[in-house]
Amino acid sequence: MLIIENDGKIPDNVKRILRKLNPSEVREFTNFQYCDKTDFPAALMACDTILVETTLIHEYQIDEMVALMAKVPSKQIIFTWEDTVQRLFKYLENEDDIVKIAHHKIGYYAHTFDIEDGKQPVNYTTLFADNAVIVGERLRIAAEELAARLAKEQAYRDTAQTRPTGQMVLIKTVMASGKQWSTLKEGSIVPALDMSEQDERTNRGIWVWGLTEPVKLLNDTGYNEYELVANENTSMREIALEILKIVDFFDPKEKDVFAVIGFIEAALAEDDKAAQLHWCLTAWLDDNDIPRRGNRNKIETYLNKVLAKRLETDLVIN
């Protein structure tokens, strides 16, 4: 028997029980909160019964207690305070915790003198065990659902090459490291892939195939990993979305897309397209509190590559 007491002494009724036991069969930890617990784990593993003569369990201690008792083989744990057992159950908010300690036989004595009278403790085993069965089944189902979801997600990633978007991507300076990016060589042109089901930020970057799985490239502040290769079939909407990505406009609304299309088309309708684009772009950046420096030149250069051939004119002011 292992006795845990926090007041520094063992109650007389417990002592009378102890006299009936061989001293070698009993280990006491009095003043438990502050005593030297160096050999406590060994004593815990060796005992059959734990008699807890203290409230002991506080909410801030519950994680530590569960972690310890989960590693210990089945014991009879008897509390002399019912409130402690109820509090223990109340604090076990994590369903995993209930399962971890359900193998112990947990109970309490309604009155401490019941120990001396030889009465059996009130059994709280079912309080934990019954819940453990319910929780365990719930966790099993959750684990199966998780495995099925992960398998579906992996299958979606594995088949990314079968979902080209129709866009082509020029690989520039890839800043990501790792084997998946090792096949993306600067200057090569690869197809963009649809990963919209798993991408929470579809308006940032673009997906291409890496070594064995899809990887995402970025082209906004601090990154210049790709460039959208445009042709005469590239829609103005695709061009507008790419411009919004360049300036870190990651979650644009339809009005934002139309605003970009609007200033581009307004500029292209003028005779001096380059000057008009420069003015319209500057106004758009200012209206959206986007820094001119860096962004204006980057967007003009991009639009020149995308539209200059189509319009047969250079859109960059020299």
C-alpha positions in Angstrom: 0.0 0.0 0.0 1.2 3.5 -0.9 -0.2 6.2 1.3 -0.2 9.8 0.2 -0.9 12.5 2.8 -0.5 16.2 2.6 -0.8 17.3 6.2 2.4 15.8 7.5 0.8 12.9 9.5 -1.2 9.8 9.0 -4.7 9.8 10.6 -5.1 7.4 13.6 -7.7 5.3 11.9 -5.4 4.6 9.0 -2.5 3.9 11.4 -4.6 1.2 13.1 -5.1 -0.5 9.7 -1.4 -0.2 9.1 -0.5 -2.1 12.2 -2.2 -5.1 10.7 0.1 -5.0 7.7 3.8 -5.9 7.5 5.8 -2.6 7.6 7.6 -3.7 4.4 4.2 -3.6 2.7 3.5 0.0 3.3 5.2 3.2 2.0 4.2 6.6 3.2 4.6 10.0 1.5 3.5 12.6 4.1 3.5 16.3 3.4 3.3 15.2 -0.2 3.3 18.6 -1.9 6.8 19.5 -0.5 8.5 16.2 0.3 11.3 14.6 -1.7 9.7 12.5 -4.4 12.8 11.0 -5.8 11.8 7.5 -5.2 8.1 8.1 -5.6 7.9 6.5 -9.1 9.4 3.3 -7.9 7.0 3.1 -4.9 4.1 3.8 -7.2 5.0 1.0 -9.5 5.5 -1.5 -6.7 2.3 -1.0 -4.8 -1.1 -2.6 -5.3 -3.2 0.0 -3.6 -2.9 3.8 -3.3 -4.6 5.5 -0.4 -5.0 9.2 -1.0 -5.5 11.0 2.3 -5.6 14.5 0.8 -7.5 16.6 -1.8 -4.3 16.4 -3.8 -5.7 16.9 -7.3 -5.8 20.5 -8.4 -6.8 21.6 -11.9 -3.3 22.8 -12.7 -1.9 19.4 -11.8 -4.2 17.2 -13.8 -2.1 17.0 -17.0 0.9 15.8 -15.0 -1.1 13.3 -13.0 -2.7 11.8 -16.1 0.6 11.5 -17.9 2.0 9.6 -14.9 -1.0 7.3 -14.2 -1.2 6.5 -17.9 2.2 4.8 -17.6 1.3 2.9 -14.4 -0.2 -0.6 -14.5 -3.7 -1.1 -13.0 -3.9 0.0 -9.3 -6.7 0.3 -6.8 -6.8 4.0 -6.0 -8.8 4.9 -3.0 -9.6 8.5 -2.0 -10.9 9.4 1.5 -12.5 12.5 0.1 -15.4 12.0 -2.4 -14.9 15.6 -3.6 -11.5 14.7 -4.9 -12.8 11.9 -7.1 -15.6 14.1 -8.4 -13.1 16.9 -9.0 -10.8 14.6 -10.8 -13.5 13.5 -13.2 -14.6 17.1 -13.7 -11.1 18.2 -14.6 -10.7 15.5 -17.3 -11.9 17.7 -20.1 -9.7 15.9 -22.6 -11.5 12.7 -23.7 -8.1 11.0 -24.3 -7.4 11.5 -20.6 -10.4 9.5 -19.5 -9.2 6.5 -21.7 -5.7 6.8 -20.4 -6.6 6.2 -16.7 -9.7 4.0 -17.0 -7.7 0.9 -16.3 -7.3 1.9 -12.7 -9.9 0.9 -10.1 -10.9 4.2 -8.6 -13.1 4.7 -5.5 -13.5 6.5 -2.2 -14.5 5.8 1.4 -17.6 7.7 2.4 -16.2 7.9 6.0 -12.6 7.4 7.0 -13.7 5.0 9.8 -15.0 2.7 7.1 -11.4 1.8 6.4 -11.0 0.3 9.8 -14.4 -1.4 9.7 -13.2 -3.2 6.6 -15.9 -1.9 4.3 -15.4 -1.8 0.6 -14.9 1.7 -0.9 -17.6 3.2 -3.1 -16.6 2.1 -6.6 -16.0 4.8 -9.1 -14.5 2.5 -11.6 -17.6 2.6 -13.8 -17.6 6.4 -13.7 -14.4 6.2 -15.7 -14.6 2.9 -17.5 -18.1 3.3 -18.9 -17.2 6.7 -20.2 -13.9 5.3 -21.5 -15.9 2.8 -23.6 -18.0 5.6 -25.1 -15.1 7.9 -25.6 -12.9 5.2 -26.9 -15.5 4.4 -29.6 -15.8 8.0 -30.5 -12.1 8.4 -30.7 -11.9 5.2 -32.9 -14.4 6.6 -35.3 -12.6 10.0 -35.3 -9.3 8.2 -36.1 -10.9 6.3 -39.0 -12.5 9.5 -40.3 -9.1 11.2 -40.0 -7.3 8.4 -41.9 -9.9 8.5 -44.6 -9.6 12.2 -45.0 -5.8 12.1 -45.1 -5.9 9.3 -47.7 -8.3 11.4 -49.8 -6.1 14.5 -49.5 -3.1 12.5 -50.4 -4.9 11.0 -53.5 -5.8 14.6 -54.5 -2.2 15.7 -54.2 -0.9 12.6 -56.1 -3.2 13.3 -59.0 -2.4 17.0 -59.3 -0.7 16.6 -62.7 -4.1 15.5 -64.1 -5.5 18.9 -63.2 -3.7 21.5 -65.3 -5.3 25.0 -65.2 -4.2 25.8 -68.8 -1.8 28.5 -67.5 1.9 28.1 -68.1 4.5 29.3 -65.6 8.0 30.6 -66.1 10.3 29.5 -63.3 12.4 32.3 -61.9 14.4 32.4 -58.6 13.0 29.7 -56.4 13.7 30.6 -52.7 12.2 27.4 -51.2 14.7 24.6 -50.4 14.2 20.9 -50.3 14.1 18.0 -52.7 10.5 18.8 -54.0 11.8 22.1 -55.5 15.0 20.6 -56.9 13.5 19.9 -60.3 12.3 23.5 -60.8 15.1 25.0 -62.9 15.2 28.8 -63.5 14.1 29.6 -67.1 12.0 26.5 -67.5 8.3 26.7 -68.3 5.8 24.3 -66.6 2.0 24.0 -66.4 0.1 25.4 -63.5 -2.0 23.0 -61.5 -5.3 23.2 -59.8 -5.0 22.6 -56.0 -8.0 24.7 -55.0 -9.6 22.0 -52.8 -6.7 22.1 -50.4 -5.4 25.7 -50.9 -6.9 28.0 -48.3 -5.3 31.0 -50.1 -5.9 30.5 -53.7 -5.2 34.1 -54.5 -1.6 33.8 -53.4 1.0 32.1 -55.6 0.6 29.3 -58.0 0.9 25.5 -57.9 3.3 23.5 -60.1 4.6 19.9 -60.0 7.7 19.4 -57.9 9.8 16.2 -57.7 6.9 13.9 -56.5 4.2 16.2 -55.4 2.7 19.7 -56.1 4.5 22.7 -54.7 3.5 26.4 -54.4 5.5 29.2 -55.9 5.1 32.8 -54.7 5.4 36.1 -56.6 4.8 38.9 -54.0 6.8 40.9 -51.5 10.1 39.3 -51.0 9.5 36.5 -53.6 10.0 36.4 -57.3 9.7 32.7 -57.9 7.6 32.6 -61.1 6.0 34.6 -63.8 2.7 33.8 -65.5 3.4 33.1 -69.2 0.6 34.9 -71.1 -0.5 34.6 -74.7 -3.2 36.0 -76.9 -5.7 33.7 -75.1 -4.9 34.8 -71.6 -7.9 36.6 -70.2 -7.8 40.1 -68.7 -9.2 38.5 -65.5 -6.2 36.2 -65.2 -3.9 39.2 -65.7 -5.7 41.2 -63.1 -5.5 38.4 -60.5 -1.8 38.1 -61.1 -1.3 41.8 -60.5 -3.2 41.5 -57.3 -0.9 38.7 -56.2 2.1 40.8 -57.0 1.1 43.5 -54.5 0.1 41.0 -51.7 -3.6 41.5 -52.4 -4.3 37.9 -51.2 -8.1 38.0 -50.7 -9.5 40.2 -53.4 -13.2 40.8 -53.9 -14.8 41.0 -57.4 -14.7 44.7 -57.2 -10.9 44.6 -56.7 -10.5 42.5 -59.8 -12.8 44.8 -61.9 -10.8 47.8 -60.6 -7.6 46.4 -62.0 -9.2 45.4 -65.3 -10.7 48.9 -65.4 -7.5 50.9 -65.1 -5.7 48.6 -67.6 -8.5 49.0 -70.2 -8.8 52.7 -69.6 -5.0 53.1 -70.2 -5.1 50.9 -73.3 -7.9 53.0 -74.8 -5.6 56.1 -75.0 -3.2 56.9 -77.8 -0.2 57.2 -75.4 -0.8 53.8 -73.7 2.5 53.7 -71.7 2.0 57.2 -70.2 -1.7 56.6 -69.4 -0.9 53.2 -67.9 1.7 54.8 -65.7 -0.7 57.4 -64.5 -3.7 55.0 -64.0 -1.5 52.4 -62.2 -0.1 55.1 -59.8 -3.6 56.3 -59.0 -4.7 52.7 -58.3 -1.8 52.0 -56.0 -2.4 55.3 -54.1 -6.1 54.6 -53.8 -5.4 51.2 -52.2 -2.5 52.4 -49.9 -0.1 50.2 -51.8 3.5 51.5 -51.9 4.6 52.8 -55.4 8.2 51.9 -55.0 9.0 48.5 -56.5 5.3 47.6 -57.2 4.8 50.1 -60.0 7.8 49.0 -62.0 7.1 45.3 -61.4 3.6 45.6 -62.6 4.5 47.7 -65.7 7.2 45.2 -66.6 4.7 42.3 -66.2 2.0 44.0 -68.3 4.6 44.8 -71.0 5.5 41.1 -71.3 1.8 40.1 -71.2 0.3 42.7 -73.5 3.0 44.5 -75.5 3.0 41.9 -78.3 -0.7 41.7 -78.4 -1.0 45.5 -78.7 2.1 45.9 -80.8 3.4 48.6 -78.5 5.8 48.9 -75.5 3.9 49.7 -72.3 7.0 50.6 -70.2 8.0 54.3 -69.9 11.8 54.4 -70.5 
